[in-house]
Amino acid sequence: MTFSARFVLSIIRFAGVQGANAKKLLELTGYSMEALCDEALRVDSEVYNLVLEQAIATTGDDCFGLHSGEYLNLSAAGLIGQITQTSATVKEALDYCCEFAQLGCRALPMELMEEEQYFRLLIKPDALWLQQSELSVRHTIDGVLAFTIREFHTLTFQKYYPVAINYAFGQLKNTEEYKRVFQCPFRFNRQETSILFDKNTINQPVVTSDYELLRILVEHAEEKIATIENEEGFAHLVKQSMINLIKPEFPTIEQVASNLNISVRTLQRRLKEEGITFKEILESLRKDFAASYLRKPALSINEIAYLLSYADASTFIRSFKRWTGKSPQAYRTELL
């Protein structure tokens, strides 16, 4: 029973964002960061369990798996290109996602099944893995659930939520986080872990043109992450979390605070200590993304406004004039 090395590395990186010592977690694997980036490398379950258990313990985050699933999804959106090439409907795309999930964690197979009223996405962990570390299995499942719901939103381009989620584990103290992420009845202590989807939603067609915009969003998000990797301080962590939580709308301060396992008040206080506010970081990111998008002649002003989470183009235009003193079109003309 093995796990993708890159999957393990993503856990280490997120734990680092939450304040854990990423270097010590990396040492537990016996590999360097460069080695873990190898797509062909896999680590055994004992190493995976040890890293995840230590990440949970050192961050003190009872919802670590849930939060990592939220945080890590954006890079996985690179799959959208393949999904749109092979899928006509959301159902077909979810079938593809089930296959993808096993690349990172073969011990957690997923299967989409049609029933009389719903489509049921069943997640069934390996029995031996459960014996090794129920904690590791539970948090991995939480991450997969969060990933799947985000991909579901990406595929539908609507705020559809599942009919319900069945969960084969006991209830935790912090049930509010499950409510926030899934926005549907979350049933603890069930016979299985599964997601119930409405049939009408699942059978919706995939809209390829919108996925081109999503690919552009992912491309620029990855570029921006690369430019801030060497920055230091708490504001850097907040900025990094905001970029990773884009879906495609920018996250709220409440969402970022929850993902970092701190309160909104603590987030605001720590940013204030560094002389910046959440709103200023959001404005800065929007400005940077807007400048990048305007370098692409194929993107209309309306499409850019959508990618920046503005309700309409006129609101984006007003904001851009406030930032630069120029209209987006005038700025683009000068660039090109």
C-alpha positions as CSV (number, residue, x, y, z in Angstrom):
1,M,0.0,0.0,0.0
2,T,1.7,3.1,-1.2
3,F,1.0,6.8,-1.7
4,S,2.1,9.4,-4.3
5,A,5.2,11.2,-3.0
6,R,3.8,14.5,-4.4
7,F,0.6,13.9,-2.4
8,V,2.8,13.6,0.7
9,L,4.7,16.7,-0.2
10,S,1.5,18.7,-0.5
11,I,0.5,17.7,3.0
12,I,3.9,18.8,4.3
13,R,3.6,22.2,2.5
14,F,0.1,22.8,3.9
15,A,1.2,21.9,7.4
16,G,4.0,24.5,7.0
17,V,1.4,27.1,6.1
18,Q,-0.4,26.3,9.3
19,G,2.7,26.8,11.3
20,A,4.2,23.3,11.5
21,N,8.0,22.7,11.0
22,A,7.9,21.5,7.4
23,K,11.6,20.6,7.5
24,K,11.0,18.1,10.4
25,L,8.0,16.6,8.6
26,L,10.2,16.3,5.4
27,E,12.8,14.4,7.4
28,L,10.2,11.8,8.4
29,T,9.9,10.8,4.8
30,G,13.6,10.1,4.3
31,Y,13.5,12.0,1.0
32,S,14.5,15.5,-0.1
33,M,11.8,17.9,-1.4
34,E,13.2,17.5,-4.9
35,A,12.9,13.7,-4.7
36,L,9.2,14.0,-3.5
37,C,8.4,16.0,-6.6
38,D,9.1,13.0,-8.7
39,E,5.7,11.8,-10.1
40,A,6.9,8.2,-10.2
41,L,8.0,8.1,-6.6
42,R,5.7,6.5,-4.0
43,V,6.0,6.1,-0.3
44,D,4.7,3.3,1.9
45,S,1.7,3.7,4.2
46,E,3.8,3.8,7.4
47,V,5.6,6.9,6.2
48,Y,2.4,8.5,5.0
49,N,0.6,7.9,8.3
50,L,3.5,9.2,10.3
51,V,3.8,12.4,8.3
52,L,0.0,13.0,8.4
53,E,-0.3,12.2,12.1
54,Q,2.6,14.5,13.0
55,A,1.1,17.3,10.8
56,I,-2.2,17.0,12.7
57,A,-0.5,17.0,16.1
58,T,1.9,19.9,15.4
59,T,-0.7,22.2,13.8
60,G,-3.3,21.4,16.4
61,D,-5.9,21.4,13.7
62,D,-8.7,18.9,14.3
63,C,-9.9,19.6,10.8
64,F,-6.5,19.4,9.1
65,G,-7.7,17.0,6.4
66,L,-10.7,19.2,5.6
67,H,-8.6,22.3,5.4
68,S,-5.9,20.7,3.3
69,G,-8.5,19.5,0.8
70,E,-9.7,23.1,0.5
71,Y,-6.2,24.6,0.2
72,L,-4.7,22.1,-2.3
73,N,-7.5,21.9,-4.9
74,L,-6.4,24.8,-7.1
75,S,-3.4,23.0,-8.5
76,A,-5.6,20.0,-9.2
77,A,-7.7,22.2,-11.4
78,G,-5.1,21.7,-14.1
79,L,-7.1,18.5,-14.7
80,I,-9.8,20.6,-16.2
81,G,-8.1,20.5,-19.6
82,Q,-8.3,16.7,-19.7
83,I,-11.8,16.7,-18.2
84,T,-13.3,18.9,-20.9
85,Q,-11.6,16.9,-23.6
86,T,-13.1,13.7,-22.4
87,S,-16.4,14.6,-20.8
88,A,-19.7,15.7,-22.1
89,T,-21.5,15.9,-18.7
90,V,-20.6,16.5,-15.1
91,K,-21.2,12.7,-14.4
92,E,-18.5,11.8,-16.9
93,A,-16.1,14.3,-15.4
94,L,-16.7,13.0,-11.9
95,D,-16.0,9.5,-13.2
96,Y,-12.7,10.8,-14.4
97,C,-12.0,12.5,-11.0
98,C,-12.6,9.1,-9.3
99,E,-9.8,7.7,-11.5
100,F,-7.6,10.6,-10.6
101,A,-8.1,10.2,-6.9
102,Q,-6.5,6.8,-7.0
103,L,-3.3,8.2,-8.5
104,G,-2.6,9.9,-5.2
105,C,-4.2,7.5,-2.8
106,R,-4.9,4.0,-4.2
107,A,-5.9,2.9,-0.7
108,L,-9.0,5.1,-1.0
109,P,-10.9,3.9,-4.1
110,M,-14.0,5.9,-5.2
111,E,-17.0,4.7,-7.3
112,L,-19.9,6.7,-8.7
113,M,-23.1,4.7,-8.8
114,E,-26.6,5.5,-10.1
115,E,-29.5,4.8,-7.8
116,E,-33.2,5.5,-8.1
117,Q,-33.2,9.1,-6.8
118,Y,-29.5,10.0,-6.6
119,F,-26.0,9.4,-7.8
120,R,-23.9,8.0,-4.9
121,L,-20.2,8.6,-4.8
122,L,-18.8,5.9,-2.5
123,I,-15.4,6.2,-0.8
124,K,-14.2,3.0,0.7
125,P,-10.8,2.9,2.5
126,D,-8.6,-0.1,2.5
127,A,-9.3,-2.3,5.6
128,L,-5.6,-2.8,6.4
129,W,-5.0,1.0,6.3
130,L,-7.8,1.5,8.7
131,Q,-6.1,-0.9,11.1
132,Q,-2.8,1.0,10.8
133,S,-4.2,4.5,11.4
134,E,-7.8,5.4,11.6
135,L,-6.7,9.0,12.2
136,S,-4.8,9.1,9.0
137,V,-7.7,7.5,7.0
138,R,-10.2,9.9,8.5
139,H,-8.3,13.1,7.6
140,T,-7.4,11.8,4.2
141,I,-11.1,11.1,3.5
142,D,-11.9,14.6,4.8
143,G,-9.5,16.1,2.2
144,V,-10.9,14.0,-0.6
145,L,-14.5,15.1,0.3
146,A,-13.5,18.7,0.3
147,F,-11.6,18.2,-3.0
148,T,-14.6,16.5,-4.6
149,I,-17.0,19.2,-3.6
150,R,-14.8,21.9,-4.9
151,E,-14.4,20.1,-8.2
152,F,-18.2,19.7,-8.3
153,H,-18.6,23.4,-8.1
154,T,-15.9,23.9,-10.7
155,L,-17.7,21.5,-13.1
156,T,-21.2,23.0,-12.6
157,F,-20.1,26.6,-12.4
158,Q,-23.0,26.9,-9.9
159,K,-23.2,26.8,-6.1
160,Y,-24.9,23.4,-6.1
161,Y,-24.2,21.3,-3.0
162,P,-24.8,17.6,-2.5
163,V,-28.1,16.3,-1.2
164,A,-26.2,14.8,1.8
165,I,-23.0,13.3,2.9
166,N,-22.8,10.0,4.8
167,Y,-19.7,9.7,7.1
168,A,-18.5,6.4,8.6
169,F,-16.9,8.1,11.6
170,G,-18.1,9.6,14.9
171,Q,-19.0,13.3,15.3
172,L,-16.3,15.8,16.1
173,K,-16.4,18.8,18.4
174,N,-16.0,21.2,15.5
175,T,-19.0,20.3,13.3
176,E,-19.3,24.0,12.1
177,E,-16.4,23.5,9.7
178,Y,-18.1,20.6,8.1
179,K,-21.3,22.7,7.7
180,R,-19.3,25.6,6.3
181,V,-17.4,23.5,3.7
182,F,-20.2,21.2,2.5
183,Q,-23.4,23.2,3.1
184,C,-25.5,20.1,3.3
185,P,-26.7,17.5,5.9
186,F,-23.5,15.8,7.1
187,R,-24.5,12.5,8.7
188,F,-21.9,11.1,11.2
189,N,-21.7,7.4,12.4
190,R,-23.0,5.9,9.1
191,Q,-22.3,2.5,7.6
192,E,-20.3,4.1,4.8
193,T,-18.7,7.3,3.5
194,S,-20.6,8.6,0.5
195,I,-21.8,11.7,-1.2
196,L,-25.3,11.9,-2.6
197,F,-25.8,14.1,-5.7
198,D,-29.0,15.2,-7.3
199,K,-29.5,13.5,-10.7
200,N,-30.5,16.6,-12.6
201,T,-27.3,18.4,-11.5
202,I,-25.0,15.5,-12.3
203,N,-26.4,15.2,-15.8
204,Q,-25.6,18.8,-16.7
205,P,-23.4,19.4,-19.7
206,V,-19.8,20.6,-19.3
207,V,-19.3,24.1,-20.8
208,T,-15.9,24.1,-22.5
209,S,-15.6,27.9,-23.0
210,D,-15.8,28.5,-19.2
211,Y,-13.1,26.0,-18.6
212,E,-10.7,27.9,-20.8
213,L,-11.2,30.8,-18.4
214,L,-10.5,28.5,-15.5
215,R,-7.3,27.3,-17.1
216,I,-6.2,30.9,-17.4
217,L,-7.0,31.5,-13.7
218,V,-5.0,28.4,-12.7
219,E,-2.0,29.5,-14.8
220,H,-1.9,32.9,-13.3
221,A,-2.4,31.7,-9.8
222,E,0.5,29.3,-10.1
223,E,2.7,32.1,-11.5
224,K,1.7,34.3,-8.6
225,I,2.5,31.5,-6.0
226,A,5.9,31.1,-7.6
227,T,6.7,34.8,-7.2
228,I,5.8,34.9,-3.5
229,E,7.4,31.7,-2.4
230,N,10.5,33.5,-1.0
231,E,8.4,36.1,0.9
232,E,8.3,35.9,4.6
233,G,5.8,36.8,7.4
234,F,2.2,36.1,8.2
235,A,0.9,38.3,5.3
236,H,2.7,36.0,2.9
237,L,0.8,33.0,4.4
238,V,-2.5,34.8,4.1
239,K,-1.8,35.7,0.5
240,Q,-0.8,32.2,-0.4
241,S,-3.9,30.8,1.2
242,M,-6.1,33.3,-0.7
243,I,-4.6,32.3,-4.0
244,N,-5.1,28.6,-3.3
245,L,-8.7,29.1,-2.1
246,I,-9.8,30.9,-5.3
247,K,-12.6,28.9,-6.9
248,P,-12.8,31.1,-9.1
249,E,-14.2,33.8,-6.7
250,F,-11.7,35.1,-4.2
251,P,-12.2,33.8,-0.6
252,T,-13.6,35.8,2.3
253,I,-11.7,36.6,5.4
254,E,-13.8,34.0,7.3
255,Q,-12.8,31.3,4.8
256,V,-9.1,32.1,5.0
257,A,-9.1,32.2,8.8
258,S,-10.9,28.9,9.0
259,N,-8.4,27.3,6.5
260,L,-5.5,28.6,8.6
261,N,-7.1,27.2,11.8
262,I,-7.3,30.6,13.5
263,S,-10.0,33.1,14.3
264,V,-10.8,36.1,12.1
265,R,-9.8,38.4,15.0
266,T,-6.4,36.7,15.3
267,L,-5.9,36.9,11.5
268,Q,-6.7,40.7,11.6
269,R,-4.5,41.3,14.6
270,R,-1.5,39.5,13.1
271,L,-1.9,41.3,9.8
272,K,-2.1,44.6,11.7
273,E,1.2,43.8,13.4
274,E,2.7,43.7,9.9
275,G,1.0,47.0,8.9
276,I,-1.4,45.5,6.4
277,T,-5.1,44.6,6.2
278,F,-6.9,41.7,4.6
279,K,-8.7,44.1,2.2
280,E,-5.4,45.6,1.1
281,I,-4.0,42.1,0.3
282,L,-7.2,41.3,-1.7
283,E,-7.0,44.6,-3.6
284,S,-3.3,43.9,-4.3
285,L,-4.0,40.4,-5.7
286,R,-6.8,41.6,-7.8
287,K,-4.7,44.3,-9.3
288,D,-1.8,41.9,-10.0
289,F,-4.2,39.4,-11.6
290,A,-5.9,42.1,-13.6
291,A,-2.6,43.3,-15.1
292,S,-1.7,39.7,-16.1
293,Y,-5.1,39.1,-17.7
294,L,-5.0,42.4,-19.7
295,R,-1.8,41.1,-21.4
296,K,-4.0,38.4,-23.0
297,P,-5.8,40.1,-26.0
298,A,-8.2,37.1,-26.3
299,L,-9.7,37.9,-22.9
300,S,-12.6,40.4,-22.9
301,I,-13.1,42.9,-20.2
302,N,-16.3,41.0,-19.1
303,E,-14.3,37.8,-18.8
304,I,-11.6,39.5,-16.8
305,A,-14.2,40.9,-14.4
306,Y,-15.6,37.4,-14.0
307,L,-12.2,35.9,-13.2
308,L,-11.6,38.7,-10.6
309,S,-15.0,37.9,-8.9
310,Y,-16.6,41.2,-9.8
311,A,-20.4,41.3,-10.3
312,D,-20.1,43.1,-13.6
313,A,-17.5,44.8,-15.9
314,S,-18.4,48.3,-14.8
315,T,-17.5,47.6,-11.2
316,F,-14.1,46.1,-12.3
317,I,-13.5,49.2,-14.5
318,R,-14.1,51.6,-11.6
319,S,-11.7,49.6,-9.4
320,F,-9.0,49.5,-12.1
321,K,-9.3,53.2,-12.6
322,R,-8.8,53.7,-8.9
323,W,-5.7,51.6,-8.9
324,T,-4.0,53.0,-12.0
325,G,-5.8,56.1,-13.1
326,K,-6.6,54.4,-16.4
327,S,-9.4,52.3,-17.8
328,P,-8.6,48.6,-18.4
329,Q,-8.8,49.2,-22.2
330,A,-6.5,52.2,-22.1
331,Y,-4.0,50.2,-20.0
332,R,-4.2,47.2,-22.4
333,T,-3.7,49.5,-25.4
334,E,-0.5,50.9,-23.9
335,L,0.8,47.3,-23.1
336,L,0.1,45.9,-26.6
